[in-house]
Amino acid sequence: MDKKQEFVDHIRNAYQPKGDFIHLGAAMLDGETFADAAVKIPLKTMNRHGLIAGATGTGKSKTLQILAENLSQKGVPVLLMDVKGDLSGIAKPSAGEEFLHERHQKIGFPFEASKSPVEFLTISEQDGVRLRATVSEFGPILLSRILDVTPTQEGILAIIFKYCDDHHLPLLDLKDLKKMLQYVTNEGRENIENEYGRISSASTGAILRKIVALEQQGAERFFGERSFDVTDLTRKDENGHGYVNIMRLTDIQDRPKLFSTFMLSLLAEIYTTFPEEGDSDRPKLVLFIDEAHLIFKEASDALLDQIESIVKLIRSKGVGLYFVTQNPTDVPSEVLGQLGLKIQHALRAFTAKDRKAIKLSAENYPISEYYDTKNQLTSLGIGEALISALDEKGRPSALAATMLRAPMSRMDILTDTELEELIFQSKLRPKYNEEIDRESAYELLNKKIEEAEAKEAKEKAEAEALEREKASSKTSGKTQGTVIKVLTSATFIRGVMGVLNKLLK
């Protein structure tokens, strides 16, 4: 048996799932593509998380699009983080250009243009279904991780949440939380300290400054009502295709704190809401996080620990997480170790630092007798990638340099008119885009403070009136005493008697 046939058999044995699968493409060796060496990813392993990496312009976004649309067709809903704004085309079928058919002939797989049901979501000023969460839903622990506060400040946040629970003060948005911090520092200080202990004004001031910094990144649009129900991410259309939920994030690329805040809260909400799935034949939801380094950029150790914990635990809920970034080293090693499917596009070695990064990246993949992984990483073309997956028993499969299939949907973005039309047709938009500002901690505390001030003013006025009355009574008594004293004096009596004697004569 020659080397080529051995290679084909090697790939077939590694990528022949018994259950449903996603056909990614065909394996390559020494520049030749083997149509009968198909690379198929078991659908049941798609909740084991994954990585799509590669230099700019090597096809990462198109690979994300391939996976998303195929999952949708298999009835698996998807959430895409669209940071660059180039994924909206998944809502329209491909024009079916000739080069796409030629590519699919090479991999032995027919090209069929199709589209996916799409929902556009937003947490910023862009139009779409608005996602929000209340401060109460975050809770003191997650909020402390996001704000990166000290243990003392975390304790103060815990006290504030407890006080609000005990006194029925809803914490809905950042305005409520800021008002509570001001209240415990000023008007409510004595009351709080009697119930929960002393609170440092320096600590509350530090927390307040961190909240203001978060607001500067646009977080006030995210905190509030109506809270988004994460089960709405798992919808299917009338054909049984899973919805592709596209989160529009093009205007928050320079605000990593807001991006990581949103992602962490969303993952935490999914984990607490979704039931345990066990070992099912397909995931319940798959999330693709484009430009994943934004999540980890400037993240504190506590925040990284929280992300690592969720990545480890959320798989049991039937949820898969896929990080899309330029280099695997952008993802912390603790998270990288949890990723089952790795799709590595080409890397470029322009500097010594690049060459070092390529060497480290190569070590993330299984050793192969057919590839020099380090050299292969720099020789891959656009739309080609090294793939390492898990088989249906959870074992790492063989490394395969793969010519990837093309997206079945449009590889270009939607026009403004097309985008507006799809957003207008959304069934979720009326539900979540209504502005709600019900009575919460801010209004209730203002009312409480106003009542206290009014009561204090009334008591002060009553006290002042009483003092005036006492002062008036003293003055009246003094005047009366003086008159009596004059009337009873000897001089006054002698004068009166003298007048009477004269009259009697």
Steps between C-alpha positions, in 0.01 A plus 500: 500500500646838399526802728199679347267205554631457852424866563145471360430195717651681798260795458198278428555304820537822700201687354223244447235574766209258539250770588416837343790725404614823336699458178783754518700406190764258369848424628815611316850359479795664324267750332262236362136478611345155549122508449463152649669613824210704634539685831174461696440633851255301719204721587484363854852635575417859407427582863863416590605853403753606240742748348522665159835677463712651227655817363288779353359411159545122523128417519409483870170685459397278208577189707281640777229559240531141371460354847212732595288437190555124515406489868187699414404251230547218751251672732759646738454872590809718491614829655769693307699791642541716188772747598608589145149512350570246224267213594158638403515330157402171663139624472510482117593214264830505310499623141671169413805637320688261270811483721286362785383208286859438389614490860232251594590277207848470649364387835236273345203676653218678307448871560141598586424865575275559802428749778435475872231657721667797669430726800707817551574592862665806656633634831610837360360779285461277195152388402378151581339300780630663817663280763488618860556358847423650840764571763315262734537217247874559494525465876784628720754228411486534121480879526808500723690292242409742223584813702820338632445622855691414818368242750385785727312667215351164400367470855339843473328400175372186673358713783330733251337210316389348834357832619309543174360146527396554863334836429349417158710747303541366143847552351423523130761727345826675586304809607346291779836365612663844504210638703538217753872572536423867566224407744712266713771766512270787601132491602480127572842459657379469859220260407732279293771491767249402770385201292814390312804672648720795408549592133799704388416807290837462328400151381159610376668785316741259330213274391310801367799606288525153348130503413544838331791356299276212390230750401752682282518184285123503448392253770196709596333372180552140608380520861124530544170353390358308323745221580581275207377141534790282384261224394407730208844418359391140444214568258449309173308604190208320338743274310673383817813707428665662798510880508837666447501784755749765389618738771595831336815625673678713240477816714649356821835366374678762710297419812624156614358545850145523365557202269637278778223619737234398252659166415558396858148592608350320200696182567411513869130546417507209251669278754250576777195481267563201275432151642761225500504331160720196555666338198254601224542446126525874428564823692215721615680823410842592358668838559772643276704782653680691226805708596512297820809679627268792590350286778839427653654841436562682828299234685585456867607166644161470670320558171716243321426247775128564453524449121704182544244359744209569266682350200556181700144473628279627219564196277268295721219740406536401134674828409813527286740798507725584205768767524609673178830687516825556314727287714428217745724679750228772524298249702621415854649151522244397764220572251692368198534162671119466506456535122426182304483623138791708371496654153831672433535720194838629378730702723758750372863505613610859443690548826686296761198539725278356223729199458492435873118523498481254209718252685274524806189466284634185331537336839122528553435238229551123490828371359452371146721280285363677191559864597773721634247707691718806551577531127146404400361793699683751280422331167121472522301698242180702545214270593736224614560397860652242730220319681508296817168381642351251744339176390166382636673344801675827583844393374721743300492417130789511255635833378367587154604784271163574343362684200183643653163508329355839411214672684160426348383851590618834370864574582437875482305715747136603467407839362355755743155446349520120536620536858224743598239273344614194697518697827151641442362148442642370829248337733719574802547871437158613634558291812841638597523848350228653715648754743413410862593713801292370788539611860827363633766578760577843350142623518424329831811638669434849364146475638632371832756781520238761406262367767780502757596856404135611511457338842821660624390839366157461665653401834742791476215742424295365792799532733561858388130587552514354850809704581329817377194422712714447809689821431172689453359357823804609695479855357128527586556378854781746555286795382208400724730469798640842439150657488397328822819611666437859400136491614590366842800719567486750798578799278209418266259454794606830665450681172152354456403586859625859455278544198198364688554734800501801272180390334327442837580855620 
